[in-house]
Amino acid sequence: MRACFGVKTQLLISRVFSRPSTAVRWRAAQTRLLCSPPTGEEKPRHSMLRHLTTKIKATGPIPVAEYMREVLTNPVTGYYVRNNMLGPDGDFITSPEISQIFGELLGVWIISEWMAAGRPKQLQLVELGPGKGSLASDVLRVFSQLRSVLGGASVSLHLVEVSPALSRLQAQSLTGSHSQEAHAGEAEPVYRRGETAGGLPVSWYRRLEDVPAGFSIFLAHEFFDALPIHKFQRTQKGWREVMVDIDPEKPDQLRFVVAPSPTLASSTLVQADEGRGHVEVCAEGGVIIQQLARRILEDGGAALIGDYGHDGTKTDTFRGFKGHRLHDVLSSPGSADLTADVDFSFLRRMAGGGVACLGPVPQRIFLKNMGIDSRMQVLLRSCGDASTRQQLIASYDVLTNPAKMGERFHFFGLLHPRRLARPAPPAGLTLEKKPSPAPLPVAGFTELSFS
C-alpha cells in the first residue's frame, strides 16, 4: 500500500532533518552480524560454571530458559549484571551505537504517534533494556528540537534496566551528575532518579510493572532477543524439551540433552499445529507483550519493538557472542552474551485481539519509510570532511544493507485499536454522503511518499 505522507508527520521530519545536527556522532559500524567463529577456546568462568554444575547435580538437567536466566541475570555473576558489554570494547554493538540517525527517526515516530493519539497531556517514554542510553539520548534530542510541537505536555523518561553497570552508564549519558540512587531499604520501585540538562525527569526500574500508569510510548530495541527461551525438539514420541546437563565424560563441560519425557513447558508452550521440527519459545517475552498490550488498552499509547527475528519460520537460532565473535553458548558461561531471534508470530499471538499489531517489517523498509534517505542527503550535502562522509555512508550501509541489518532486523508495533479505526461520522441528518476519512498512516509501517 502506498500513501501520501501524513502532513503532520511530514512536517516533523522536515523540521528535524532539514538541517544538519549540531553534534553528529559517528559510531563504529560493526554489529553482531559481522562476526566470525572464535579462533580458540576461552577459559571458562569458574564461578558461574561451578554454580551451574552444583545446581544440575542437585536437581538434574535444567531447561535452556533457566540456563539463560542464570548466565545473563544472576544477581552475583550474571553477564548483564557484571559487564559493560556494549560498544567496540564489548561483545556487540546495537543500531543506536552505529549512528544517531537511527534514534532520531524513532524520536519522530514517537511524537507522530503521540500526535495521532490526540496530543495527550502526559507522555511517558518507557525504554526496556536501554543499553548505554544512546537511543534515549537521541530521542530526547528530537524532543528538544520539537519542543514547540510537544507544547505543554508533561514528558518523562522511564528506563527498565536490571544491570547496575549499565544503569550507571545511562545516568552519566542522560543526566550527567544529576542522578541519585535510592537509599538501601527504600520500598519504592524506583532505584535511581535523575534529571536531564533540560529538566526532564528520568527514573530507573527493574521491572516493567513498576513503571507508573499513564499514556506511554514503549521502546524495546534488542530487548526481547536476550530474554530466556525454551527449546523443543520433535521426536517419535512427541515434543520433548532440550535441557542443559553436565557432560559425563568431561565434568567441567556442559552439553545439551533431550528430556526423555514431556515437561510442563513442552506440554503447554508448543502449538498443536506446529509444523517445524525444532522450536524456540520465549515465555517471558509473551508475558511482557501481554503487559504492554494491557497497558496500551487501559492507558493509551503504543509500543515499538525492534529486534533480530522472524515470523514463525526459523528453528535453532540460539547463539552466543563474545568480543564481536560467535561463541559456543555452553562454553565459559557468564563470559558471553546469549541471544535468540525473536518469533514475532508468537508475540502477535500473545498480544491477543485487543490491540492492533503491525509488522514485522524489515529495518531497511522501516527506516526508508521514516525518511532515512532524506536525512542522509542533508548530512552529505553539509559534510565537507571526506572521513566523516565515509563514516556516514558506512553506517547507512550497515543499517539498511539487506546482507547486514537491513533484512535481518525487524520492527513490530502495538497500537490502541482506536489508532487504526475510521473516525465516526457526525451525528444527525446529512444531505451529502461522504466516505469517512481514513485513519492516518502509521509512519514506518506504511510505504509513504514525501509530497
Buried (B, 14 or more C-beta within 10 A) or exposed (E): EEEEBBEBBBBBBEBBBEEBBEEBEBBBBBBBBEBEEBEEEBEBBEEBBEBBBEBBEEEEBBBBBBBBBBBBBBEEBBBBBBBBBBBEEBBBBBBBBBBBBBBBBBBBBBBBBBBBBEBBEBBBBBBBBBBBBBBBBBBBBBBBBBEEBBEEBBBBBBBBBBBBBBBBBBBBBBBEEBBEBBEEEEEEBBBBBBBBEEEBBBBBBBEBEBBBEBBBBBBBBBBBBBBBBBBBBBEEEEBBBBBBBBEEEEEEBBBBBEBEEBBEBBEEBBEEEBEBEEBBBBBBBBEBBBBBBBBBBEBBBBBBBBBBBBBBEBBBBBBBBBBBBBBBBBBBBBBBBBBBBBBBBBBBBBBEEEBBBBBBBBBBBBBBBBBBEBBBEBBBEEBEEEEBEEBBEBBBBBBBBEEBBBBBBBBBBBBBEBBBEEEEEEEEEEEEEEEEEEBBBBBBBBEBEEE
